[in-house]
Amino acid sequence: MAKCNYVGCDNDATTKGFIFARDPQGRKHLPTDVYACDKHKKSLSFFEYNTAKTN
C-alpha cells in the first residue's frame, strides 16, 4: 500500500478512504481518495471505505 497522505506524515498507510476537499473551480466540496496510517485514520475528516461482503 502507499504512504499516508496526511501532511508531514511518513508512515505506511493501512487504510484507503476519502476526505472532502474543496473544488478549486468553485465552493463545492468533493470526495477525494486518500490513504491513511493507523493514527490518521482516526481523524474526524477521514472516512474509511467499507468493503461489502458477498455471499
TITITOR-170932 format. One record per residue (C-alpha): residue in one letter; z, x, y. Coordinates in steps of 0.05 Angstrom, whole numbers. Example, Ala and Ser with C-alpha at 12.3 -4.5 7.8 and 13.67 -1.06 7.14 Angstrom:
<sites>
<type = A | up = 156 | east = 246 | north = -90>;
<type = S | up = 143 | east = 273 | north = -21>;
</sites>
This chain:
<sites>
<type = M | up = 0 | east = 0 | north = 0>;
<type = A | up = -6 | east = 21 | north = 73>;
<type = K | up = 45 | east = 46 | north = 123>;
<type = C | up = 89 | east = -2 | north = 162>;
<type = N | up = 54 | east = -27 | north = 225>;
<type = Y | up = 118 | east = -32 | north = 266>;
<type = V | up = 112 | east = 13 | north = 327>;
<type = G | up = 146 | east = 80 | north = 314>;
<type = C | up = 158 | east = 67 | north = 240>;
<type = D | up = 130 | east = 117 | north = 190>;
<type = N | up = 157 | east = 84 | north = 126>;
<type = D | up = 114 | east = 59 | north = 69>;
<type = A | up = 101 | east = -16 | north = 73>;
<type = T | up = 127 | east = -60 | north = 17>;
<type = T | up = 103 | east = -128 | north = 43>;
<type = K | up = 40 | east = -158 | north = 73>;
<type = G | up = 47 | east = -214 | north = 123>;
<type = F | up = 27 | east = -234 | north = 193>;
<type = I | up = 52 | east = -238 | north = 264>;
<type = F | up = 27 | east = -279 | north = 322>;
<type = A | up = -9 | east = -234 | north = 373>;
<type = R | up = -36 | east = -254 | north = 440>;
<type = D | up = -111 | east = -263 | north = 442>;
<type = P | up = -138 | east = -212 | north = 493>;
<type = Q | up = -190 | east = -263 | north = 516>;
<type = G | up = -140 | east = -318 | north = 532>;
<type = R | up = -69 | east = -342 | north = 527>;
<type = K | up = -71 | east = -364 | north = 454>;
<type = H | up = -30 | east = -330 | north = 401>;
<type = L | up = -69 | east = -315 | north = 337>;
<type = P | up = -43 | east = -296 | north = 268>;
<type = T | up = -55 | east = -222 | north = 255>;
<type = D | up = -47 | east = -188 | north = 187>;
<type = V | up = 5 | east = -132 | north = 185>;
<type = Y | up = 44 | east = -91 | north = 135>;
<type = A | up = 119 | east = -82 | north = 139>;
<type = C | up = 172 | east = -39 | north = 106>;
<type = D | up = 237 | east = -69 | north = 78>;
<type = K | up = 272 | east = -61 | north = 145>;
<type = H | up = 219 | east = -91 | north = 189>;
<type = K | up = 200 | east = -149 | north = 144>;
<type = K | up = 267 | east = -180 | north = 166>;
<type = S | up = 242 | east = -185 | north = 238>;
<type = L | up = 241 | east = -257 | north = 263>;
<type = S | up = 169 | east = -248 | north = 287>;
<type = F | up = 144 | east = -227 | north = 217>;
<type = F | up = 120 | east = -279 | north = 168>;
<type = E | up = 111 | east = -258 | north = 96>;
<type = Y | up = 53 | east = -284 | north = 56>;
<type = N | up = 76 | east = -326 | north = -3>;
<type = T | up = 33 | east = -320 | north = -65>;
<type = A | up = 20 | east = -384 | north = -101>;
<type = K | up = 40 | east = -387 | north = -174>;
<type = T | up = -15 | east = -410 | north = -221>;
<type = N | up = -2 | east = -447 | north = -286>;
</sites>
